[in-house]
Each structure stands twice: as C-alpha cells, then as structure tokens.
Amino acid sequence: MDGIEISTDPARIDRPWLWKALTTSPDVYWAKFRTREMFDAQLDAAWRLVGAYEAGTGRMVGFARAASDGAALAYLADVYVDPSARGRGLGRAILTAMIDDGPGRDFRWMLHTDDAHGLYAEFGFAAPDTTYMERRPRMPHVRP
C-alpha cells in the first residue's frame, strides 16, 4: 500500500488519537463503555499491537489489538481504520500483519463483531462450532 506503513512497535501507538477514535467515532460501537483507565490497561497488557501510519506524516490511521496466551489462542480486538483511510485495503493489511505475518499465524483466533464479516472470513474466521462457549459480560455495553 503506497503511503502507508504498518508497524508492530507498541511505542508508536498514538494513544490520544486512538482513545478519541474508539470512544467518539459514530461507527465504533464496541468501545464506548470503556474508561480511559480500561483502555490504557488493555493496551499495556496486549500481546500484540498493530498500527498503520501515513508514511510522510507518521499520522496513525489504523489499529488492531490482540490478547493471547502466546502459545495457541488469540483474541482479535479493536480493529479500526480511520474514515479518511478507508477503501484502500488498510483493514486487510492490518489483519495480515496481525494474523498471517505474526507469531500467532497457527493459533486459534477469536473475535466478536457486528460488522465486516466478509473481511474476517478472508482470514479464516467463521461462526463458532459446537466446541465454543462463552460467558457473556456483566457490564453494560453501549450499542448504536
């Protein structure tokens, strides 16, 4: 992708930009309940972070986070592409860096999402089988 850099360096993450994007963007439904303390704790504890940046300016335009045991399982979260950078394949590039090109390419990956099912299917995500169960969260989630 011309003009975009993908990085797994946690130090490059623009936390103020990302916090604002995940908690105020009208198309982000999954993170509005988080406090800033929760957000920072999630980033600090993440197994892997992937950021996307404009090559000339270094401005962050995309992100994904994963939690993992580092051996067999990973959970994909907070996949986000800034509206100004959409339609250029950035979501695919972020997921490729996170899943296929990363140390967890052979893991069992999980995620929860209300959208982009087609994109995630390209990376092998499908509806859970009969071996998957979950305990639903007790905290309220803000939905659109």
FIVO-598358 format. One record per residue: residue in one letter; z, x, y of N, C-alpha, C, O in turn. Coordinates in Angstrom, 1 decimal, m for minus. Layout:
# residues N
(A (Z X Y) (Z X Y) (Z X Y) (Z X Y));
...
***
This chain:
# residues 144
(M (0.0 0.8 m1.2) (0.0 0.0 0.0) (0.0 0.9 1.2) (0.9 1.6 1.5));
(D (m1.0 0.8 2.0) (m1.1 1.5 3.2) (0.0 1.2 4.2) (0.2 0.0 4.4));
(G (0.6 2.2 4.8) (1.5 2.0 5.8) (2.9 1.5 5.4) (3.8 1.2 6.2));
(I (3.2 1.5 4.1) (4.5 1.1 3.6) (5.0 2.2 2.7) (4.3 2.7 1.8));
(E (6.3 2.5 2.9) (7.0 3.5 2.0) (8.0 2.7 1.2) (8.8 1.9 1.7));
(I (8.1 3.0 m0.1) (9.1 2.4 m1.0) (10.1 3.5 m1.3) (9.8 4.6 m1.6));
(S (11.4 3.2 m1.1) (12.5 4.2 m1.4) (13.6 3.6 m2.1) (14.0 2.4 m2.0));
(T (14.2 4.4 m3.0) (15.4 4.0 m3.7) (16.7 4.7 m3.1) (17.7 4.7 m3.8));
(D (16.5 5.3 m1.9) (17.6 6.0 m1.3) (18.6 5.0 m0.6) (18.2 4.4 0.4));
(P (19.8 4.8 m1.1) (20.7 3.8 m0.5) (21.0 4.1 0.9) (21.4 3.2 1.7));
(A (21.0 5.4 1.3) (21.3 5.8 2.7) (20.2 5.2 3.7) (20.5 5.1 4.9));
(R (19.1 4.9 3.2) (18.0 4.4 4.1) (18.1 2.9 4.4) (17.5 2.4 5.4));
(I (18.9 2.2 3.7) (19.1 0.7 3.8) (19.6 0.4 5.2) (20.6 1.0 5.7));
(D (18.9 m0.4 6.0) (19.3 m0.8 7.3) (20.2 m2.0 7.1) (19.7 m3.2 7.1));
(R (21.5 m1.8 7.0) (22.4 m2.9 6.7) (22.4 m4.0 7.8) (22.4 m5.1 7.4));
(P (22.5 m3.6 9.1) (22.5 m4.7 10.1) (21.2 m5.6 10.0) (21.3 m6.8 10.0));
(W (20.0 m5.0 9.8) (18.8 m5.8 9.6) (18.9 m6.6 8.4) (18.6 m7.8 8.5));
(L (19.3 m6.1 7.3) (19.3 m6.8 6.0) (20.4 m7.9 6.1) (20.1 m9.0 5.6));
(W (21.5 m7.7 6.6) (22.6 m8.7 6.8) (22.0 m9.9 7.6) (22.2 m11.0 7.2));
(K (21.4 m9.6 8.7) (20.8 m10.6 9.5) (19.7 m11.4 8.8) (19.7 m12.6 8.8));
(A (18.8 m10.7 8.1) (17.7 m11.3 7.3) (18.3 m12.3 6.2) (17.8 m13.4 6.1));
(L (19.2 m11.8 5.5) (19.7 m12.6 4.3) (20.6 m13.7 4.7) (20.8 m14.7 4.0));
(T (21.2 m13.7 5.9) (22.1 m14.7 6.3) (21.6 m15.7 7.4) (22.2 m16.7 7.6));
(T (20.5 m15.3 8.0) (20.0 m16.2 9.1) (18.5 m16.6 8.9) (18.1 m17.6 9.5));
(S (17.8 m16.0 8.0) (16.4 m16.4 7.8) (16.3 m17.8 7.2) (17.0 m18.1 6.3));
(P (15.5 m18.7 7.8) (15.4 m20.0 7.3) (14.9 m20.1 5.8) (15.3 m21.1 5.2));
(D (14.2 m19.2 5.3) (13.7 m19.2 4.0) (14.6 m18.6 2.9) (14.3 m18.5 1.8));
(V (15.7 m18.0 3.4) (16.7 m17.4 2.5) (17.8 m18.5 2.2) (18.6 m18.8 3.1));
(Y (17.9 m19.0 1.0) (18.9 m20.0 0.7) (20.0 m19.4 m0.1) (21.1 m20.1 m0.2));
(W (19.9 m18.3 m0.7) (20.8 m17.8 m1.7) (22.0 m17.0 m1.2) (22.9 m16.7 m1.9));
(A (21.9 m16.5 0.1) (22.9 m15.6 0.6) (23.7 m16.1 1.8) (24.6 m15.4 2.3));
(K (23.5 m17.3 2.2) (24.1 m17.8 3.4) (25.6 m18.0 3.3) (26.3 m18.0 4.3));
(F (26.1 m18.1 2.1) (27.6 m18.2 1.9) (28.3 m16.9 2.0) (29.6 m17.0 2.1));
(R (27.7 m15.8 1.9) (28.3 m14.5 1.9) (28.9 m14.1 3.2) (28.4 m14.4 4.3));
(T (30.1 m13.5 3.1) (30.7 m12.9 4.3) (30.1 m11.5 4.4) (29.5 m11.0 3.5));
(R (30.3 m10.9 5.6) (29.9 m9.5 5.7) (30.6 m8.6 4.8) (30.0 m7.6 4.3));
(E (31.8 m8.9 4.5) (32.6 m8.0 3.5) (32.0 m8.1 2.1) (31.9 m7.1 1.4));
(M (31.6 m9.3 1.7) (31.0 m9.5 0.4) (29.7 m8.8 0.4) (29.4 m8.1 m0.6));
(F (28.9 m8.9 1.4) (27.6 m8.3 1.5) (27.7 m6.8 1.3) (27.0 m6.1 0.5));
(D (28.6 m6.2 2.1) (28.8 m4.7 2.0) (29.3 m4.3 0.7) (28.9 m3.2 0.1));
(A (30.2 m5.1 0.1) (30.7 m4.7 m1.3) (29.6 m4.8 m2.3) (29.6 m3.9 m3.2));
(Q (28.7 m5.8 m2.2) (27.6 m5.8 m3.1) (26.7 m4.6 m3.0) (26.2 m4.1 m4.0));
(L (26.4 m4.2 m1.8) (25.5 m3.0 m1.6) (26.2 m1.8 m2.1) (25.6 m0.9 m2.7));
(D (27.5 m1.7 m1.8) (28.3 m0.5 m2.2) (28.3 m0.4 m3.7) (28.3 0.7 m4.3));
(A (28.4 m1.5 m4.4) (28.6 m1.5 m5.9) (27.2 m1.6 m6.6) (27.2 m1.5 m7.9));
(A (26.2 m1.7 m5.9) (24.9 m1.9 m6.6) (24.5 m0.7 m7.5) (24.8 0.4 m7.1));
(W (23.9 m1.0 m8.6) (23.4 0.0 m9.5) (22.2 0.7 m8.9) (21.9 1.9 m9.0));
(R (21.3 m0.1 m8.3) (20.1 0.4 m7.7) (19.7 m0.5 m6.5) (19.8 m1.7 m6.6));
(L (19.2 0.2 m5.5) (18.7 m0.5 m4.3) (17.3 0.0 m4.0) (17.0 1.2 m4.2));
(V (16.4 m0.9 m3.7) (15.0 m0.5 m3.3) (14.7 m1.1 m1.9) (14.9 m2.3 m1.7));
(G (14.3 m0.2 m1.0) (13.9 m0.7 0.3) (12.4 m0.4 0.5) (11.9 0.6 0.0));
(A (11.8 m1.2 1.4) (10.5 m1.0 1.8) (10.5 m0.8 3.3) (11.1 m1.5 4.1));
(Y (9.7 0.2 3.8) (9.7 0.6 5.2) (8.3 0.8 5.7) (7.5 1.3 5.0));
(E (8.1 0.5 7.0) (6.9 0.8 7.7) (6.8 2.3 7.8) (7.7 3.0 8.2));
(A (5.7 2.9 7.4) (5.5 4.3 7.3) (5.7 5.0 8.7) (6.3 6.0 8.8));
(G (5.1 4.4 9.8) (5.2 5.1 11.1) (6.5 4.9 11.8) (7.0 5.9 12.4));
(T (7.1 3.7 11.6) (8.3 3.5 12.4) (9.6 3.6 11.6) (10.7 3.9 12.1));
(G (9.5 3.5 10.3) (10.7 3.5 9.4) (11.4 2.2 9.4) (12.5 2.1 8.8));
(R (10.9 1.2 10.0) (11.5 m0.1 10.1) (11.5 m0.7 8.7) (10.5 m0.8 8.0));
(M (12.7 m1.2 8.3) (12.8 m1.9 7.0) (12.1 m3.2 7.0) (12.3 m4.0 7.9));
(V (11.3 m3.5 6.0) (10.6 m4.8 5.9) (10.7 m5.4 4.5) (10.2 m6.5 4.3));
(G (11.5 m4.8 3.6) (11.7 m5.4 2.3) (12.8 m4.8 1.5) (13.3 m3.7 1.9));
(F (13.3 m5.5 0.5) (14.5 m5.1 m0.1) (14.7 m5.8 m1.5) (14.2 m6.9 m1.7));
(A (15.4 m5.1 m2.4) (15.9 m5.7 m3.7) (17.1 m4.9 m4.1) (17.2 m3.7 m3.8));
(R (18.0 m5.6 m4.8) (19.2 m5.0 m5.3) (19.4 m5.4 m6.8) (18.9 m6.4 m7.2));
(A (20.0 m4.4 m7.5) (20.3 m4.7 m8.9) (21.7 m4.3 m9.3) (22.2 m3.3 m8.8));
(A (22.3 m5.1 m10.1) (23.6 m4.7 m10.7) (23.3 m4.4 m12.2) (22.4 m5.1 m12.8));
(S (24.0 m3.5 m12.8) (23.7 m3.1 m14.2) (24.9 m2.4 m14.9) (25.8 m1.9 m14.2));
(D (24.8 m2.4 m16.2) (25.8 m1.6 m16.9) (25.2 m0.2 m17.1) (25.9 0.7 m17.7));
(G (24.0 0.0 m16.7) (23.4 1.3 m16.8) (22.9 1.7 m18.1) (22.4 2.8 m18.3));
(A (23.0 0.8 m19.1) (22.6 1.1 m20.5) (21.6 0.1 m21.1) (20.7 0.5 m21.8));
(A (21.8 m1.2 m20.8) (21.0 m2.2 m21.5) (20.7 m3.5 m20.7) (19.7 m4.2 m21.0));
(L (21.5 m3.8 m19.7) (21.4 m5.0 m18.9) (21.3 m4.8 m17.4) (21.9 m3.8 m16.9));
(A (20.5 m5.6 m16.7) (20.4 m5.5 m15.3) (20.2 m6.9 m14.7) (19.6 m7.7 m15.3));
(Y (20.7 m7.1 m13.5) (20.6 m8.4 m12.8) (19.9 m8.1 m11.5) (20.4 m7.3 m10.7));
(L (18.8 m8.7 m11.3) (18.0 m8.6 m10.1) (18.5 m9.6 m9.0) (18.7 m10.8 m9.3));
(A (18.7 m9.1 m7.8) (19.2 m10.0 m6.7) (18.6 m9.6 m5.4) (18.1 m8.5 m5.2));
(D (18.6 m10.5 m4.5) (18.3 m10.3 m3.1) (16.9 m9.8 m2.8) (16.7 m8.9 m1.9));
(V (15.9 m10.2 m3.6) (14.6 m9.8 m3.3) (14.1 m10.5 m2.0) (14.1 m11.7 m1.9));
(Y (13.7 m9.7 m1.0) (13.4 m10.2 0.3) (12.3 m9.4 0.9) (12.3 m8.1 0.9));
(V (11.3 m10.1 1.5) (10.2 m9.4 2.2) (10.2 m10.1 3.6) (10.1 m11.4 3.7));
(D (10.2 m9.3 4.6) (10.2 m9.9 6.0) (8.9 m10.7 6.2) (7.8 m10.2 5.7));
(P (8.9 m11.8 6.9) (7.7 m12.6 7.1) (6.5 m11.8 7.7) (5.4 m12.1 7.4));
(S (6.8 m10.8 8.5) (5.8 m10.0 9.1) (5.0 m9.1 8.1) (4.0 m8.6 8.5));
(A (5.6 m8.9 7.0) (5.0 m8.0 6.0) (4.5 m8.7 4.7) (4.1 m8.1 3.8));
(R (4.6 m10.0 4.7) (4.2 m10.8 3.5) (2.7 m10.9 3.4) (2.0 m10.7 4.3));
(G (2.3 m11.1 2.1) (0.9 m11.3 1.8) (0.1 m10.0 1.6) (m1.1 m9.9 1.6));
(R (0.9 m8.9 1.5) (0.3 m7.6 1.3) (0.6 m6.9 0.0) (0.4 m5.7 m0.3));
(G (1.3 m7.7 m0.9) (1.7 m7.1 m2.2) (3.0 m6.4 m2.2) (3.4 m5.7 m3.1));
(L (3.8 m6.5 m1.1) (5.1 m5.8 m1.0) (6.1 m6.2 m2.0) (6.8 m5.4 m2.5));
(G (6.2 m7.5 m2.3) (7.1 m8.0 m3.3) (6.8 m7.4 m4.7) (7.7 m6.9 m5.3));
(R (5.5 m7.3 m5.0) (5.2 m6.6 m6.3) (5.6 m5.1 m6.3) (6.1 m4.6 m7.3));
(A (5.3 m4.5 m5.1) (5.6 m3.0 m5.0) (7.2 m2.8 m5.2) (7.6 m1.9 m5.8));
(I (7.9 m3.7 m4.6) (9.4 m3.5 m4.7) (9.8 m3.8 m6.1) (10.7 m3.0 m6.6));
(L (9.3 m4.8 m6.8) (9.7 m5.1 m8.1) (9.2 m4.0 m9.1) (9.9 m3.7 m10.1));
(T (8.0 m3.4 m8.8) (7.6 m2.3 m9.7) (8.5 m1.2 m9.6) (8.9 m0.6 m10.6));
(A (8.9 m0.8 m8.4) (9.9 0.3 m8.2) (11.2 0.0 m8.8) (11.8 0.9 m9.5));
(M (11.7 m1.2 m8.7) (13.0 m1.6 m9.3) (13.0 m1.6 m10.8) (13.8 m1.1 m11.4));
(I (11.9 m2.3 m11.3) (12.0 m2.6 m12.8) (11.1 m1.6 m13.6) (11.6 m0.9 m14.5));
(D (9.8 m1.6 m13.3) (8.9 m0.8 m14.2) (9.0 0.7 m14.0) (8.9 1.5 m14.9));
(D (9.2 1.2 m12.7) (9.3 2.6 m12.5) (10.7 3.2 m12.4) (10.9 4.4 m12.2));
(G (11.7 2.3 m12.7) (13.1 2.8 m12.6) (13.7 3.1 m14.0) (13.0 2.9 m15.0));
(P (14.9 3.5 m13.9) (15.6 3.9 m15.2) (15.9 2.7 m16.1) (16.3 2.8 m17.2));
(G (15.7 1.4 m15.6) (16.0 0.3 m16.4) (14.8 m0.5 m16.9) (14.8 m1.6 m17.2));
(R (13.7 0.3 m17.0) (12.4 m0.4 m17.4) (12.5 m1.1 m18.8) (11.7 m2.0 m19.1));
(D (13.4 m0.6 m19.7) (13.5 m1.2 m21.0) (14.7 m2.1 m21.2) (15.1 m2.5 m22.3));
(F (15.4 m2.4 m20.0) (16.6 m3.2 m20.1) (16.2 m4.7 m20.2) (15.1 m5.1 m20.1));
(R (17.2 m5.5 m20.6) (17.1 m7.0 m20.4) (17.5 m7.3 m19.0) (18.6 m7.0 m18.5));
(W (16.5 m7.8 m18.3) (16.7 m8.2 m16.9) (17.0 m9.7 m16.7) (16.4 m10.5 m17.4));
(M (17.8 m10.0 m15.7) (18.1 m11.4 m15.5) (18.0 m11.7 m14.0) (18.2 m10.7 m13.2));
(L (17.8 m12.9 m13.6) (17.8 m13.3 m12.2) (18.0 m14.8 m12.1) (17.7 m15.5 m13.1));
(H (18.4 m15.3 m11.0) (18.4 m16.7 m10.7) (17.5 m16.9 m9.4) (17.7 m16.1 m8.5));
(T (16.6 m17.8 m9.5) (15.8 m18.1 m8.3) (15.3 m19.5 m8.3) (15.1 m20.1 m9.3));
(D (15.0 m20.0 m7.1) (14.4 m21.3 m6.9) (12.9 m21.2 m6.5) (12.2 m22.2 m6.4));
(D (12.4 m19.9 m6.4) (11.1 m19.8 m6.0) (10.5 m18.5 m6.6) (11.2 m17.7 m7.2));
(A (9.2 m18.3 m6.3) (8.5 m17.1 m6.7) (8.4 m16.9 m8.2) (8.4 m15.7 m8.7));
(H (8.5 m17.9 m9.0) (8.5 m17.8 m10.4) (7.2 m17.1 m11.0) (7.3 m16.3 m11.9));
(G (6.1 m17.4 m10.3) (4.9 m16.7 m10.7) (4.9 m15.2 m10.6) (4.5 m14.4 m11.5));
(L (5.5 m14.7 m9.5) (5.6 m13.3 m9.3) (6.6 m12.7 m10.3) (6.2 m11.7 m10.9));
(Y (7.7 m13.3 m10.5) (8.6 m12.8 m11.5) (8.1 m12.8 m12.9) (8.4 m11.9 m13.8));
(A (7.3 m13.8 m13.2) (6.6 m13.9 m14.6) (5.7 m12.7 m14.8) (5.6 m12.2 m15.9));
(E (5.1 m12.1 m13.8) (4.3 m10.9 m13.9) (5.1 m9.7 m14.4) (4.5 m8.8 m14.9));
(F (6.4 m9.8 m14.2) (7.3 m8.7 m14.7) (8.0 m9.0 m15.9) (9.0 m8.4 m16.3));
(G (7.6 m10.1 m16.6) (8.2 m10.5 m17.9) (9.3 m11.5 m17.8) (9.9 m11.8 m18.9));
(F (9.7 m12.0 m16.7) (10.7 m13.0 m16.6) (10.2 m14.3 m17.1) (9.1 m14.7 m16.9));
(A (11.1 m15.0 m17.8) (10.8 m16.3 m18.4) (12.0 m17.1 m18.4) (13.1 m16.6 m18.2));
(A (11.9 m18.4 m18.7) (13.1 m19.3 m18.9) (14.0 m18.7 m20.0) (13.4 m18.1 m21.0));
(P (15.3 m18.8 m19.9) (16.2 m18.3 m20.9) (16.0 m18.9 m22.2) (15.6 m20.1 m22.4));
(D (16.2 m18.1 m23.3) (16.2 m18.7 m24.6) (17.5 m19.2 m25.0) (18.4 m19.3 m24.2));
(T (17.7 m19.5 m26.3) (18.9 m20.2 m26.7) (20.1 m19.2 m26.8) (21.2 m19.6 m27.1));
(T (19.8 m17.9 m26.6) (20.9 m16.9 m26.7) (21.6 m16.7 m25.3) (22.6 m16.0 m25.2));
(Y (21.1 m17.3 m24.3) (21.6 m17.1 m23.0) (22.5 m18.3 m22.5) (22.1 m19.5 m22.6));
(M (23.7 m17.9 m22.0) (24.6 m18.9 m21.5) (25.1 m18.3 m20.2) (25.0 m17.1 m19.9));
(E (25.6 m19.2 m19.3) (26.2 m18.7 m18.1) (27.3 m19.6 m17.6) (27.4 m20.8 m18.0));
(R (28.2 m19.0 m16.9) (29.3 m19.7 m16.3) (28.9 m19.9 m14.8) (28.7 m18.9 m14.2));
(R (28.8 m21.1 m14.4) (28.4 m21.4 m13.0) (29.5 m21.0 m12.0) (30.7 m21.0 m12.4));
(P (29.1 m20.6 m10.8) (30.1 m20.1 m9.8) (31.0 m21.3 m9.4) (30.5 m22.4 m9.3));
(R (32.2 m20.9 m9.0) (33.1 m21.9 m8.5) (33.0 m22.0 m6.9) (33.3 m23.1 m6.4));
(M (32.5 m21.0 m6.3) (32.3 m21.0 m4.9) (31.1 m21.8 m4.5) (30.1 m21.9 m5.2));
(P (31.2 m22.5 m3.3) (30.1 m23.3 m2.9) (28.9 m22.5 m2.4) (29.1 m21.4 m1.8));
(H (27.7 m22.9 m2.7) (26.5 m22.2 m2.3) (25.8 m23.1 m1.3) (25.7 m24.3 m1.5));
(V (25.4 m22.5 m0.2) (24.6 m23.3 0.8) (23.2 m23.4 0.3) (22.5 m22.3 m0.1));
(R (22.6 m24.5 0.2) (21.2 m24.8 m0.2) (20.5 m25.4 1.0) (21.1 m26.1 1.8));
(P (19.2 m25.2 1.0) (18.4 m25.8 2.1) (18.4 m27.3 2.0) (17.8 m28.0 2.8));
***
